[in-house]
Amino acid sequence: MTIMVPLARKNARRKNYERFWYTHMFWFPLLILLSMHGSEGFFDVWQFHWWVIFPGAILILEKVVMLFETCFSKKKIAHLEYLSSELIDLKIHRPKNFNYNAG
């Protein structure tokens, strides 16, 4: 967590995105290691629900919502043109509630 939090800042993400990505993909093994650290009372029913079942349910719900939005949201392609063997010009209509500021 000490490494993950500073790398989540906007400036750190821009300078070295790979470090940000790898540290944030390491959260699940880190959770398992932290769970094993104090495992004496971990398998007690209430402790297990509090630290594994509830966060796991929230994580699964988030992944299901992301999958649903990715698969079933309508995307309108405005323009598609093959410029060369490795280059494509793709323009997509953005939703009304989508705001983006470059940079």
Buried (B, 14 or more C-beta within 10 A) or exposed (E): EEEEEEBEEEEBBEEEEEBBEEBEEEEEEEBEEEBEEEEEEEEEEEBBEEBBEEEEEEEEEEEEEEEEEEEEEEEEEEEEEEEEEEEEEEEEEEEEEEEEEEE
